[in-house]
Amino acid sequence: MLAALMSMPVSVGLLIWILRMKKYDPFPKYTFIKLLIAGAIAGTVSGIVTIIGAIINAVMQIGPEQLQMLTDPATAQQTLQEINAAAKVITPEKLLWGFIHSFILIGHVEEFFKFICAKVVMRKEGVVNTWMDALLCFAVVAVSFQLIEDIGYSSGSIGTAIFRALTPFHFTFSVIMGYFYGLGKVKGNGFYTILAIGVP
């Protein structure tokens, strides 16, 4: 719990900064709350999808023979030890898969759900009149997304909590996303929407 709390100050500070930027033309209070909820939903759903993907990947790498051996109590412990030992061996194939898994599969899943959840709220609330409005909406979604993710990742490690607190990548990516999405809305050009998802 302490580690999770340590991961929050930067995200909360960014949230306060967003509020100060909109103090002369604030979003309606309920819109702001809906954006926070949208970010939490995006974080939860993308986390579930990522976990399912990781389980499928593990099953594929273990193979049906070893999975069958895990059902036998006599050989399960030895099989798990062999799987664990094999997992520690770094190969070019594992490095390539790790890159694809982290930066392509997980990255696209997370940015897609952030985009969809933010867009649903923005369309329903009708609060985007300038590119800055869109940027701030996406930033609010990102802050609650990152809070949810930080709690999940850092619940067991203070070091991880501090690292994640000092690297608010979701906030940065969502600012980029909001900028391009806002330009698309202002200019009426759908190509910017593609950039809004693809660049982050």
C-alpha positions as CSV (number, residue, x, y, z in Angstrom):
1,M,0.0,0.0,0.0
2,L,2.9,2.4,0.8
3,A,4.4,1.8,-2.6
4,A,1.1,2.5,-4.3
5,L,0.8,5.8,-2.4
6,M,4.3,6.8,-3.3
7,S,3.5,6.5,-7.0
8,M,0.6,9.0,-6.8
9,P,2.1,12.5,-6.0
10,V,3.4,13.2,-9.6
11,S,0.0,12.2,-11.2
12,V,-1.9,14.2,-8.6
13,G,0.4,17.2,-9.2
14,L,-0.2,17.0,-12.9
15,L,-3.9,16.8,-12.3
16,I,-3.8,20.0,-10.2
17,W,-1.7,21.7,-13.0
18,I,-4.4,20.8,-15.5
19,L,-7.1,22.3,-13.3
20,R,-5.2,25.5,-13.0
21,M,-4.8,25.8,-16.8
22,K,-8.6,25.7,-17.1
23,K,-9.5,27.9,-14.1
24,Y,-10.8,30.8,-16.2
25,D,-12.8,28.5,-18.5
26,P,-13.3,25.3,-16.5
27,F,-14.9,22.1,-17.6
28,P,-18.2,21.3,-15.9
29,K,-17.4,19.5,-12.7
30,Y,-19.3,16.3,-13.8
31,T,-17.3,16.3,-17.1
32,F,-14.1,16.3,-15.2
33,I,-15.3,13.4,-13.0
34,K,-16.4,11.5,-16.1
35,L,-13.0,11.9,-17.6
36,L,-11.4,10.6,-14.5
37,I,-13.7,7.6,-14.5
38,A,-13.0,7.1,-18.2
39,G,-9.3,6.9,-17.5
40,A,-9.8,4.4,-14.7
41,I,-12.0,2.2,-17.0
42,A,-9.4,2.4,-19.8
43,G,-6.7,1.4,-17.3
44,T,-8.6,-1.5,-15.9
45,V,-9.8,-2.9,-19.3
46,S,-6.3,-2.6,-20.9
47,G,-4.8,-4.3,-17.8
48,I,-7.3,-7.2,-18.1
49,V,-6.5,-7.5,-21.9
50,T,-2.8,-7.4,-21.2
51,I,-3.0,-10.1,-18.5
52,I,-5.1,-12.3,-20.8
53,G,-2.5,-11.8,-23.6
54,A,0.3,-12.6,-21.2
55,I,-1.4,-15.9,-20.1
56,I,-2.0,-16.9,-23.8
57,N,1.7,-16.1,-24.5
58,A,2.9,-18.2,-21.5
59,V,0.7,-21.1,-22.6
60,M,2.0,-20.9,-26.2
61,Q,5.7,-20.8,-24.9
62,I,5.2,-23.6,-22.4
63,G,3.7,-25.9,-25.0
64,P,0.9,-28.5,-24.6
65,E,3.3,-31.3,-23.4
66,Q,4.6,-29.3,-20.4
67,L,1.1,-28.0,-19.6
68,Q,-0.1,-31.6,-19.4
69,M,2.8,-32.4,-17.1
70,L,1.7,-29.6,-14.8
71,T,-1.5,-31.5,-14.0
72,D,0.5,-34.4,-12.6
73,P,1.5,-33.6,-9.0
74,A,4.5,-35.9,-9.3
75,T,6.1,-33.9,-12.1
76,A,4.6,-30.5,-11.6
77,Q,7.4,-29.0,-9.4
78,Q,10.2,-30.3,-11.7
79,T,8.3,-28.9,-14.8
80,L,7.9,-25.5,-13.1
81,Q,11.6,-25.4,-12.2
82,E,12.5,-26.2,-15.8
83,I,10.2,-23.5,-17.1
84,N,11.6,-21.0,-14.7
85,A,15.2,-21.9,-15.7
86,A,14.4,-21.6,-19.4
87,A,12.7,-18.2,-18.8
88,K,16.0,-16.8,-17.4
89,V,17.9,-17.6,-20.5
90,I,18.0,-14.5,-22.7
91,T,18.0,-15.1,-26.5
92,P,17.6,-12.8,-29.4
93,E,14.2,-14.3,-30.0
94,K,13.1,-13.4,-26.5
95,L,14.5,-9.9,-26.7
96,L,12.6,-9.4,-30.0
97,W,9.4,-10.8,-28.5
98,G,9.8,-8.6,-25.4
99,F,10.1,-5.5,-27.6
100,I,7.1,-6.5,-29.7
101,H,5.0,-7.3,-26.6
102,S,5.9,-4.1,-24.7
103,F,6.0,-1.5,-27.4
104,I,3.6,-2.8,-30.0
105,L,1.0,-5.0,-28.4
106,I,0.7,-3.5,-25.0
107,G,1.4,0.0,-26.2
108,H,-1.4,-0.1,-28.8
109,V,-3.9,-1.7,-26.4
110,E,-3.3,1.0,-23.8
111,E,-3.4,4.0,-26.2
112,F,-6.5,2.6,-28.0
113,F,-8.5,2.2,-24.8
114,K,-7.4,5.7,-23.6
115,F,-8.5,7.2,-26.9
116,I,-11.8,5.4,-27.0
117,C,-12.8,6.2,-23.4
118,A,-11.8,9.9,-23.7
119,K,-13.5,10.3,-27.1
120,V,-16.8,8.9,-25.7
121,V,-16.8,11.4,-22.8
122,M,-15.8,14.3,-25.1
123,R,-18.5,13.6,-27.6
124,K,-21.2,13.2,-25.0
125,E,-20.2,16.3,-23.1
126,G,-19.5,18.5,-26.1
127,V,-16.6,20.3,-24.3
128,V,-14.0,20.4,-27.1
129,N,-14.0,23.8,-28.8
130,T,-10.3,24.2,-29.3
131,W,-7.3,21.9,-29.7
132,M,-6.3,22.8,-26.1
133,D,-9.6,21.5,-24.8
134,A,-9.0,18.1,-26.4
135,L,-5.4,18.1,-25.1
136,L,-6.6,18.7,-21.5
137,C,-9.4,16.1,-21.8
138,F,-6.9,13.4,-22.8
139,A,-4.5,14.5,-20.1
140,V,-7.1,14.1,-17.4
141,V,-7.9,10.6,-18.7
142,A,-4.2,9.8,-18.7
143,V,-3.7,10.9,-15.1
144,S,-6.4,8.5,-13.7
145,F,-5.2,5.8,-16.1
146,Q,-1.7,6.1,-14.7
147,L,-3.0,6.1,-11.1
148,I,-4.7,2.8,-11.7
149,E,-1.7,1.3,-13.5
150,D,0.7,2.6,-10.8
151,I,-1.3,1.0,-8.1
152,G,-1.2,-2.3,-9.9
153,Y,2.5,-2.2,-10.8
154,S,3.9,-0.7,-7.6
155,S,1.9,-2.5,-4.9
156,G,4.9,-4.6,-4.0
157,S,8.0,-2.5,-4.7
158,I,8.9,1.0,-3.4
159,G,11.6,1.3,-6.1
160,T,9.1,0.6,-8.9
161,A,6.7,3.1,-7.4
162,I,9.3,5.8,-7.3
163,F,10.5,5.0,-10.9
164,R,6.9,5.1,-12.2
165,A,6.0,8.2,-10.3
166,L,9.0,10.0,-11.9
167,T,8.2,8.8,-15.5
168,P,4.6,9.9,-16.3
169,F,4.7,8.5,-19.8
170,H,0.9,8.1,-20.0
171,F,0.5,11.8,-19.4
172,T,3.0,12.7,-22.1
173,F,1.6,10.3,-24.6
174,S,-2.0,11.6,-24.0
175,V,-0.9,15.2,-24.4
176,I,0.4,14.2,-27.8
177,M,-2.8,12.3,-28.5
178,G,-4.9,15.3,-27.4
179,Y,-2.9,17.7,-29.5
180,F,-3.4,15.8,-32.7
181,Y,-7.0,14.9,-32.0
182,G,-7.7,18.6,-31.2
183,L,-6.1,19.7,-34.5
184,G,-8.2,17.2,-36.3
185,K,-11.4,18.6,-34.8
186,V,-10.4,22.2,-35.5
187,K,-9.3,21.6,-39.0
188,G,-11.8,18.9,-39.9
189,N,-9.0,16.6,-41.1
190,G,-9.4,12.9,-40.2
191,F,-5.7,12.3,-40.8
192,Y,-4.9,13.9,-37.5
193,T,-7.0,11.3,-35.7
194,I,-4.8,8.6,-37.2
195,L,-1.8,10.5,-35.8
196,A,-3.5,10.9,-32.5
197,I,-3.5,7.1,-32.0
198,G,-0.4,6.2,-34.0
199,V,2.2,8.7,-32.7
200,P,1.7,7.9,-28.9
